[in-house]
Amino acid sequence: MSIERTGPGITGTDFLAVPTRDMARAVDFYENVLELRCSVRPSSTQRAPYAEFETGNLTLGLFAPEGMGREFRANPNPVALHVDDVKAARGILSERDVHFHGETLDTSVCHMAFFSDPDGNALMLHSRYAPRTPGR
């Protein structure tokens, strides 16, 4: 028996928008500090500057909101960037002058270390070490 769907047909997430006031500075941070692969570079022919960075399972789309008639507001909700070892990754980023907010958090399920990009968008290093269990 087939279930008829009547919704909008959402099948995934294409990208997460990340606002910036300074595209060149943001591109440098995501490409050279975080070492994410840039899949779309900003172009002077674009109406509004835009760049995309790949994390492995989610694209981060940097955009200049003022160029789209929108107000800049940094995202206060952290994007959880998966790493195998939070302590090691935090050490590397600290050497690259990334400032972390507080100590690394151990939730008894995962490790999290919070920081921000140059525009104040919240990010975190994340590594789950406990197996997933149903209902948790």
KAGIBEL-V511738 format. One record per backbone hydrogen bond with DSSP energy under -0.5 kcal/mol. NH is the residue of the N-H (numbers start at 1). CO is the residue of the C=O. Records with the same first field share a line. If there is no record, write none. Layout:
# KAGIBEL-V511738
NH=CO / CO
This chain:
# KAGIBEL-V511738
4=2
16=59
18=61
20=63
26=22
27=23
28=24
29=25
30=26
31=27
32=28
33=28 / 29
34=29
36=30
37=54
39=37 / 52
40=52
46=43
51=62
52=40
53=60
54=37
55=58
60=53
61=16 / 59
62=51 / 60
63=18
64=49
65=63
67=64
68=65
69=66
70=65
76=74
78=76
79=122
80=78
81=79 / 124
82=80
83=126
89=85
90=86
91=87
92=88
93=89
94=90
95=91
96=92 / 93
97=94
98=93
100=98
101=114
102=100
105=112
107=105 / 110
111=127
112=105
113=125
115=123
116=99
117=121
120=117
122=75
123=115
124=79
125=113
126=81
127=111
129=109
130=109
136=133
